[in-house]
Structures are given as structure tokens and as C-alpha cells.
Amino acid sequence: MSECRERLEAEGLDLSAYNSVTSAQDLDNLGRTLGYEQWNLCGVSYGTRLALTAARDTPRGIRSMLLDSMTWSGHHSKWQCGTRPTSPTGGS
């Protein structure tokens, strides 16, 4: 992963532009460019964070949202370490 990042940065790409806030703005711009006054968002996993960011930052075109398998800050580390918690507190 770090090799990929280093290669992209060496090619002059600004990776800081790839984040939820910018992506939410992109969703709003896409909807407007396609001529929609309102749209429905459906988010799964990371898509729930993106949908909530869009609702917070660019709510004017969002008609409804469906969120499934929500994620939140701090939760990812438990999954990335190879452990799978069986309770909300991470215990068994």
C-alpha cells in the first residue's frame, strides 16, 4: 500500500483530495450535473459515512437515505487487526 501511495505522490497526485468531504461534494455536483433536483442515497459500510457526510455538508438535494452496516470512527481498527468482535464492546 505504501509503495502505491509513494508512486502516486511521485506522479504529482494530491491524495489529500480523496476524503469524505470532497466525495460528498462530488455527489452533490454529480446530481446537479445530471439534472436531478433530488436524489436518494443508499450507503453500505463506508458508504454510510459518505451519505452522512453528504447529509451534513450538502443536504439540499437529498430526498432520503438508506444506511446499512454503519461504520464510525475508531471502529475500523478492531477489524483491521484481524479480530472479529462478537459484541459491541469487542468481547465474546
N, C-alpha and C positions, 0 to 999 in steps of 0.2 A: 504494500500500500504506500509506504513512504517513497519507494522508487517512482511510482506513478505520480505522486504529488510533486516530487522534485523535477521530473521530466516536464510536467505541465507548467510549472512555475518557470522553468528554464525557457520554455516556449513563449513566455510572456503572458500567460493567463493569470488573471486576478481571481484566485479561488475564494477570496473573501466575499465575492458577489454571490456565491452559491449558499443561500441560507433561507430560512423560512419566511423572513420578512420580504425579501426580494421575490421569492417564489409566489407569495400571496399577491404581491403587486402584479406579477406576471399573469396570474389567474384573472385578476380584475381587467387588465389590459386585453387579454385574450377574449373574454366575454364581450367586452365593448367592441373590439375589432370585428368580431363575428356578428355584431348587430343585436345581441341579446340585451334586453333591459333587465331581466332577472334570470338567475340560474340556480340549480340545486347542486349542492356539494355532497359527495359521498366519500368518506375517508376511512381507511383501514390502517391500523398500526401508525406509522409515521404520518400517513395522510390525515389522521385525526388532528395532529399538531398543526399541520398546514391549514386545515379547514378552520381550526380555532384561531389561528393567526390571521387568516383572511377575514373571519368574522369580526375580529378586534380592529384590524387595520383598514379594511376595505369593505365594509358591510353593505354599502348602498345597493349592490346588485344581487346579493344573496337572498334567495327566496326561502330556502330551507337547507338543513344539513342532516345527514345520517352519519353517525360516528360509530364505528365498530372496532373493538380491540384497542381501546385508547392507550396511548403511552404518555408518560410525563417525565419531567426532568428527574434525574437521579435513578430512575428505574432501569435504564439500559445496562448499567454496569453489572447487575446480577446475571443478566442473560449473556453478556459478553464473556464472562469468566467461565462459561461452560456449565454453570449450575442452573438448575431449573427450580425455583422456589415453588412449593406446593401450597403456600398460604400467602396472604397479602403481606405478612411480616417477614417472609423469606424462610420460615421454619418448615418442618414437615408435618 
